[in-house]
Amino acid sequence: FFQCDNAKGLKAFYDAIKYGPNHLMVFGGVCATVTSIIAESLKGWNLVQLSFAATTPELADKKKYPYFFRTVPSDNAVNPAILKLLKYYQWKRVGTLTQDVQRFSEVRNDLTGVLYGEDIEISDTESFSNDPCTSVKKLKGNDVRIILGQFDEEMAVKVFCCAYDEEMYGSKYQWIIPGWYENLWWESWINSSQCLSKNLLAAMEGYIGVDFEPLSSKRLKTISGRTPEQYEKEYNAKRGDGQSSKFHGYAYDGIWVIAKTLQRAMKYLNATNKHQKIEDFNYTNHKLGKIFLDAMNETNFFGVTGQVVFRNGERMGTIKFTQFQERKEVKVGEYNAVADTLEIINNSIRFQGLEPPKDKTIIQEELRKISLPLYSILSALTILGMIMASAFLFFNIKNRNQKLIKMSSPYMNNLIILGGMLSYASIFLFGLDGSFVSEKTFETLCTVRTWILTVGYTTAFGAMFAKTWRVHAIFKNVKMKKKIIKDQKLLVIVGGMLLIDLCILICWQVVDPLRRTVEKYNMEVCP
């Protein structure tokens, strides 16, 4: 089936059925299209198929492919691992960016189902065919900081070029993309983009790749008696200069799966029906076919790719996380699907900032308040002013009978000083904002400070106005007749002004009293 030709693959399968000996199982299937056609027809032949390289999510449909198994995890197997990673870093708001290809769309759709009900919001779902820049701009416009991407290497170069142009990289963003790209994958596609190499690498720095683990990292002996490391050394020695495939470990474990399945089937037949053997299998023997199917479902051993266990025909494998650090991929963690555990390698993952990126812009409402140092300085100056005013008041009262002081109307002087002191006192009240007092107290203060400032200003200004008016009235007398205007008359003028103020203040308080309101300002970047 390696040519990925549906017609040739189907013909080869039927030729093997018609002209070959009775086959107990089908091992293989790399191309998704050919494998799906063969797998769909297996039930009619009572044949169990085991693939080591077909990762398309479509084959996970057990109603359509009940006799299909695979030792390699499905493309969808990365989604539970991504969910675990998101929970580990407490990222609860993400966005997706998907290339319009069925393979990637299926993974994205499955991811949506995995995240549903897990308190993780997919705030934006974007897809593109050839130019991802518009989608990248939309992600930025929706304040998406954690981007889950599904695209191939060629599109990845374009995506990161757009990310650089939109400044969607660095300490505020985290890209999570497929981890199955070839080594130095960007070098093959950089010339097809309008992006400088240094800019592309700057945008790529820190991205996390997710893919299945080709070989287990554990140093335990496998079912073959070798550790995964020993197996890899032996494999590399035997293949020589031949091309390596990342599926070789899954093919090796697949042989062991078939061997153990047949072994369990033989044990079952020996224990239940000694007259029947696996050699008696034919394509119409539903009983033996069901025995093989059940034996395959019972698979559970430690192989070179990790614990080999099937759940509804799907391999529960190990998913690795890599991070792009200084032009190379570095393994930073792995997810064990059997135990549903995530292990982050100590100090291996490096974020661009001091901590992992936030999943959104943190909008923190902050009450704008009067600066405490400024309030303290003004309060100190106000106290000095009130001390000076008190000194002047004391001096004025003590020397009120002296000729010069008496001629200047000491009572009016006292009113001016008292009005000034009331105005000074209002400064303390105006400096008490919502950070110092409660909401209810603040509303009361609003009224009190308005009254104090108004009365203080009117008292001081009224007394000065009355004194000025008296001077004006005396010197306006062109006949120079003796004219006496006593302080009592001036007090009446000041009292009249205060009465007008009080009427206005009382009406204001009754009709439309001052109330506390909160005004929202435009958002500002935290310094």
BELVENMO-V38099 format. One record per helix or strand of 3 or more residues. SS is the DSSP state (~ for helix, > for strand). FROM is the first residue (numbers start at 1). LEN is the number of residues. If there is no record, write none. Layout:
# BELVENMO-V38099
SS | FROM | LEN
SS | FROM | LEN
This chain:
# BELVENMO-V38099
~ | 6 | 14
> | 25 | 3
~ | 32 | 14
> | 48 | 4
~ | 57 | 4
> | 68 | 3
~ | 77 | 12
> | 93 | 7
~ | 102 | 14
> | 121 | 8
~ | 133 | 9
> | 146 | 5
~ | 153 | 13
> | 174 | 5
~ | 185 | 4
~ | 190 | 3
~ | 197 | 8
> | 208 | 5
~ | 228 | 12
~ | 248 | 25
~ | 278 | 3
~ | 286 | 12
> | 300 | 4
> | 306 | 6
> | 318 | 8
> | 328 | 9
> | 341 | 4
~ | 372 | 27
~ | 403 | 5
~ | 410 | 21
~ | 439 | 37
~ | 487 | 25
